Amino acid sequence: MEHLVFVYGTLRQGESNHFLLRDSQFLGFWTTPPDYALYDLGEYPGMIPGRESICGEVYAVNETCLAALDKLEDIPVEYRREVMNTTFGHAWVYIYQDKSKLKNHIPSGDWCNR
C-alpha cells in the first residue's frame, strides 16, 4: 500500500535522514496553511499546531518506508502521526509532542533555511 508523507526537517532533500526516502517517489514541494509552528530541537525540528506555514516536501512511500520513518520519529513517544490535506492528497505528517522542549522557534517555517 502506498502512503503520502509530508516531511519538513531532516528527511528533506540534502538533509541527514533523506536517505530513508531513497526508494520513494518525490511528488513536490508544498507549504502548509498557517496552522503550525516549527522549532529547532538541535539535530532535528519539531512541528506543532500553531499559526504559521511550514515548508516541506511530499513523498509517496511504501509500508516498509513508513515503518522506518515511524521508527526514526519514535512513534508514539516523541512524535505522533496525523493526516493533513496537501495539493497531492492526504499525507501523513509527524507532530512533535513534548512542548516543554520547544525553545528555539523557526519563524520562517523552513528548517533548511533556519
Buried (B, 14 or more C-beta within 10 A) or exposed (E): EEBBBBBBBBBBEEBEBBEBBEEBEEBEEBBBEEEBBBBBBEEBBBBBEBEBBBBBBBBBBBEEBBEBBBEBBEBEEBBEBEEBEBEBEEBBBBBBBEEEEBEEBBEBBBBBEB
